[in-house]
Amino acid sequence: MSTTQRLSLREVDPEAQKAVSGLSQYVRNGGLDEGLRALVDIRASQINHCAWCLDMHVAQARNAGVEQRQIDLVAAWREAGTLFSQREQAAFAFTEAVTLISEDGVPDDVWRDVTAVFDEKEAVQLLMTIAAINVYNRINVTMRTALREEPVLPA
């Protein structure tokens, strides 16, 4: 498969970029911890095979103080025992269900686990975090957005 970038959303349609950025701004201004958001973004980006987003959110996780061991084991979170908190585990399961929603929807047990450790507003913010990263993953994978020399952190 070619890795040549097809086009740039920013260059072709700045208004489209602005629309997506609005969702990101909401997510950044929400109450969820930056490290948790970065871990969620990593997990969705792993599922969607988005190198550009993985590159950025791994750097973001490091900057937020997430332990390197946690970053390294996100893909195997179910087998990592207590390395991840109950909130992180619930967020990962929710991220997987929402990202792969066409497979089984969001099962009741996943929803129960999320709402056991996140209040309603946090659950909405988590859902919007997952929605935003999935939008960016789909844009970047479709357009084959090229990696930069250094990871770019969200503004």
Secondary structure, DSSP 8 states (H G I E B T S, - for coil): --------HHHH-HHHHHHHHHHHHHHHHSSS-HHHHHHHHHHHHHHHT-HHHHHHHHHHHHHTT--HHHHHHGGGGGGSGGGS-HHHHHHHHHHHHHHTHHHH-S-HHHHHHHHHHS-HHHHHHHHHHHHHHHHHHHHHHHHT----SS-----
